[in-house]
């Protein structure tokens, strides 16, 4: 698998998992769904 194909697959995986495709950080919605509400503010501090 070349780099371009790998990046394409990685972006697709992130979208399926409800993660930000640029940072790889789970979305706020996903964290809340998983019962990790307390992480939302901390993640915002990391991702800006």
C-alpha positions as CSV (number, residue, x, y, z in Angstrom):
1,X,0.0,0.0,0.0
2,X,1.4,3.4,-0.9
3,X,1.3,6.5,1.2
4,X,-1.6,8.1,-0.7
5,X,-3.8,4.9,-0.3
6,X,-2.9,4.6,3.4
7,X,-3.9,8.2,4.1
8,X,-7.2,7.7,2.2
9,X,-8.0,4.6,4.3
10,X,-7.0,6.3,7.5
11,X,-9.3,9.3,6.8
12,X,-12.1,6.9,6.0
13,X,-11.5,5.0,9.3
14,X,-11.5,8.3,11.3
15,X,-14.8,9.3,9.7
16,X,-16.4,6.0,10.5
17,X,-15.2,6.3,14.1
18,X,-16.4,9.9,14.3
19,X,-12.9,11.2,14.8
20,X,-11.4,14.4,13.4
21,X,-9.7,13.4,10.1
22,X,-7.0,16.1,10.6
23,X,-6.1,15.5,14.2
24,X,-7.3,11.9,14.9
25,X,-9.0,13.2,18.0
26,X,-12.5,11.8,18.7
27,X,-15.4,14.3,18.2
28,X,-17.2,15.7,21.2
29,X,-20.3,13.8,20.1
30,X,-18.4,10.5,20.1
31,X,-16.9,11.2,23.6
32,X,-20.4,12.0,25.0
33,X,-21.7,8.8,23.3
34,X,-19.0,6.8,25.1
35,X,-19.8,8.4,28.4
36,X,-16.6,10.5,28.4
37,X,-18.3,13.9,28.8
38,X,-15.5,15.1,31.1
39,X,-13.0,14.8,28.3
40,X,-14.7,17.2,26.0
41,X,-13.2,20.4,27.5
42,X,-9.8,18.8,27.8
43,X,-9.8,17.8,24.1
44,X,-10.9,21.3,23.1
45,X,-7.8,22.6,24.9
46,X,-5.6,20.3,22.8
47,X,-7.3,20.8,19.5
48,X,-7.9,24.5,19.8
